[in-house]
Amino acid sequence: MTMAFTPFVDDLALIEVFLLLVASVLAYSGIRVWLAMRSNQPDMLRKVLHGTAIPIGLVGAATFILALWGEMTWPFLTSDGMGGYNIFFFDPMLLLSFVLIAFAFSAYLSLRLEYVGVFALVAGGAVIFYGWTGYTASPPFTKDPFYTLLLYLGFGVAGLLALPASVIVDYYTTSVERGRTPWQVALSAASPRSRSRSWGVRAAQPTVPRVFAGSAATEQPPAEETAFRMPKILQALVLMFPVIIALAGIAAFWYFGVTLPGHLGNGPSAAP
């Protein structure tokens, strides 16, 4: 008698590579965005966002396909000892794919990123809750629950930080589109160090105009010269996103290194 069986396809290592790709691209582009805004280069900012959309869109689409497949095919019977892993691993992956695809479309079409930030905020909070639930489960969902929690926390916190970062980027790009230079400061109020270095576009003043009142000529006081200077608190909020997503990428890389040997049958694995 021939017994039919369903083969088990283990794709967790590939998922971790996808996470590493996402973290690498977002961390690199996040630093480039921060540098472009800090030096007041709106054209460079647009190029960075436009260029980031393609790789993020590709990874987002592949992640969506893999996550959707995993949701429907991952072993879920409690008798096989793997009940609930389709929820624990593939729910967050599906949420991540939605955020990545939404970001790719918004960045490529030069739409507002604020709404993607709201999406990322909710998804990030959910991912943190998934990670904490898996960590506190008895027995834990993985053989190394603490490092699994760090992985979920890294991507979850990055999702939370995506909202303030996206709002700041939208404010900057909207100001430039309206012909205004955001975050200007009077040179007289700036420190000697800030006056000596380039802070972006300056409002250069023309020759002082003369106003004739009767036979006497009077001079109007010159307008105060201003320079671009992005507030440090806003710089910090934008910079925190690539820093945290880079740390999440490090966690994904470590997790991949621990998981792959065990999944290939050559050693212990941090994952089930």
C-alpha positions in Angstrom: 0.0 0.0 0.0 1.3 3.4 -1.0 1.0 6.2 1.5 0.5 9.7 0.3 2.2 12.5 2.1 2.6 16.3 1.8 6.2 17.5 1.6 7.3 20.1 4.0 8.9 23.1 2.4 11.2 25.1 4.7 11.7 28.7 3.6 12.5 30.4 6.8 16.1 31.0 5.8 14.9 32.8 2.6 12.6 34.9 4.7 15.5 36.0 6.8 17.5 37.0 3.6 14.5 39.1 2.5 14.6 40.8 5.9 18.3 41.5 5.5 17.7 42.9 2.0 14.9 45.2 3.3 17.0 46.4 6.2 20.0 47.1 4.1 18.2 49.1 1.4 16.1 51.1 3.9 19.1 51.9 6.1 21.3 53.0 3.2 18.5 55.1 1.6 17.5 56.5 5.0 21.0 57.8 5.5 21.0 59.3 2.0 17.7 61.0 2.7 19.0 62.4 5.9 22.1 63.8 4.2 20.1 65.3 1.4 17.7 67.1 3.8 20.5 68.2 6.1 22.4 69.8 3.2 19.2 71.2 1.6 19.4 69.2 -1.7 15.8 68.5 -2.7 16.8 67.1 -6.1 19.0 64.6 -4.5 16.2 63.7 -2.1 13.8 63.0 -5.0 16.5 60.8 -6.7 17.1 58.8 -3.6 13.4 58.1 -3.0 12.8 57.4 -6.7 15.7 55.0 -6.9 14.8 53.2 -3.6 11.3 52.4 -4.9 12.5 49.8 -7.4 14.4 47.4 -5.2 12.0 47.9 -2.3 9.0 47.2 -4.6 10.7 44.0 -5.9 11.5 42.7 -2.4 8.0 43.7 -1.3 6.3 41.8 -4.1 8.4 38.7 -3.5 7.8 38.9 0.2 4.0 39.2 -0.4 4.0 36.0 -2.6 6.1 34.1 -0.1 4.1 35.2 2.9 0.7 34.5 1.3 1.9 31.1 0.3 3.2 30.4 3.8 -0.1 31.5 5.4 -2.0 28.9 3.5 0.5 26.0 3.3 2.7 26.1 6.5 2.0 23.1 8.8 -0.6 24.1 11.2 -1.7 20.9 13.0 -1.0 20.9 16.7 -0.2 17.2 16.4 2.9 18.0 14.3 4.3 20.3 16.9 4.3 23.3 14.6 0.8 24.7 15.3 0.6 28.5 15.0 3.9 29.0 13.1 2.0 30.2 10.1 0.6 33.0 12.3 3.9 33.8 14.1 6.1 34.0 11.1 3.9 34.8 8.1 1.5 37.3 9.6 4.3 39.9 10.2 5.8 39.1 6.8 2.5 39.8 5.1 2.2 43.1 7.0 5.8 44.0 6.0 5.1 43.3 2.3 2.1 45.7 2.4 4.2 48.5 3.8 7.0 47.9 1.3 4.7 47.9 -1.7 2.9 51.0 -0.5 6.2 52.8 0.0 7.5 51.7 -3.4 4.4 53.2 -5.1 4.4 56.4 -3.1 8.2 57.0 -3.5 8.1 56.2 -7.3 5.1 58.4 -8.0 6.3 61.2 -5.6 3.2 60.9 -3.4 3.1 61.8 0.3 4.8 59.3 2.5 2.9 60.2 5.6 0.1 57.7 4.9 2.7 54.9 4.4 4.1 56.0 7.8 0.7 55.5 9.4 0.5 52.0 7.8 4.0 51.3 9.1 3.2 52.5 12.6 0.3 50.1 12.9 2.2 47.2 11.4 5.2 47.9 13.6 3.1 47.9 16.7 1.5 44.6 15.7 5.0 43.0 14.9 6.2 44.0 18.4 3.1 42.3 19.9 3.7 39.2 17.8 7.3 39.1 19.0 6.4 39.6 22.7 3.7 36.9 22.5 6.0 34.4 21.0 8.7 35.2 23.6 6.3 34.8 26.5 4.5 31.7 25.2 5.0 28.5 27.1 6.8 26.7 25.6 8.5 29.5 23.5 7.9 29.5 19.8 11.6 29.2 19.0 14.7 27.5 20.5 16.2 30.9 21.0 13.3 33.2 22.0 15.3 36.2 23.2 17.1 36.7 19.8 13.8 36.1 18.0 12.3 38.9 20.2 15.1 41.2 19.3 14.5 40.6 15.6 10.8 41.4 15.9 11.5 44.4 18.1 14.0 45.8 15.6 11.6 45.8 12.7 8.6 46.8 14.9 10.3 49.9 16.4 11.5 50.9 12.9 7.9 50.8 11.8 6.9 53.1 14.7 9.7 55.6 13.7 8.7 55.6 10.1 5.7 57.9 10.8 7.7 60.9 12.2 10.4 60.4 9.6 7.9 60.4 6.8 6.0 63.5 8.1 9.3 65.4 8.2 10.2 64.4 4.7 6.8 65.4 3.4 7.0 68.8 5.1 10.4 69.4 3.5 9.4 68.3 0.0 6.1 70.2 0.2 7.9 73.4 1.2 10.3 73.1 -1.7 7.4 72.5 -4.2 5.8 75.7 -2.9 9.0 77.7 -3.6 9.9 78.1 0.1 13.0 77.2 1.9 12.1 75.5 5.1 13.9 75.8 8.4 15.6 79.2 7.8 17.6 81.0 10.5 18.9 84.5 10.6 22.6 84.6 10.1 23.0 87.1 12.9 21.4 84.6 15.3 23.5 81.7 14.1 26.7 80.7 15.8 30.1 81.8 14.3 30.6 78.2 13.2 27.3 78.0 11.4 28.0 81.3 9.7 31.3 80.0 8.4 29.9 76.8 6.8 27.4 76.2 4.0 23.9 75.4 5.3 22.2 75.3 1.9 20.3 78.0 0.0 20.9 81.5 1.3 18.7 84.5 0.7 21.3 86.8 -0.9 20.3 90.4 -0.7 20.5 92.8 -3.6 21.8 96.4 -3.5 20.1 98.5 -0.9 17.2 100.4 -2.6 16.8 104.2 -2.2 13.5 105.8 -1.5 13.1 109.5 -2.5 11.0 111.6 -0.1 10.9 115.1 -1.6 14.4 116.2 -2.3 16.1 114.0 0.4 17.1 110.5 -0.4 16.8 107.9 2.4 17.9 104.3 2.5 15.8 101.4 3.6 17.5 99.1 6.1 18.6 95.9 4.4 16.6 92.8 4.9 18.2 90.3 7.3 20.1 87.5 5.5 19.0 84.0 6.2 20.4 80.5 5.8 19.0 77.0 5.8 19.5 75.0 9.0 17.5 71.9 9.7 16.6 71.7 13.5 18.7 69.1 15.3 15.6 67.4 16.9 14.2 66.8 13.4 17.5 65.5 12.2 17.5 63.1 15.1 14.0 61.9 14.3 14.8 61.2 10.7 18.2 59.6 11.5 16.7 57.3 14.1 14.8 55.3 11.4 17.9 54.1 9.4 19.8 53.5 12.6 17.1 51.2 14.1 16.4 49.4 10.8 20.2 48.8 10.5 20.2 47.2 13.9 17.2 45.1 12.8 19.3 44.1 9.8 22.1 43.0 12.0 19.7 40.9 14.0 18.3 39.3 10.8 21.9 38.5 9.6 22.7 36.9 12.9 19.5 35.0 12.9 20.1 33.8 9.4 23.6 32.6 10.3 22.2 30.6 13.2 19.1 29.2 11.4 20.6 28.1 8.1 23.0 25.4 9.4 20.2 23.8 11.4 17.7 23.9 8.5 20.3 22.3 6.3 20.8 19.5 8.8 24.3 20.5 9.9 23.7 21.9 13.4 21.3 23.5 15.9 18.8 26.0 14.7 17.3 29.0 16.4 14.1 28.5 14.6 11.8 25.4 14.9 
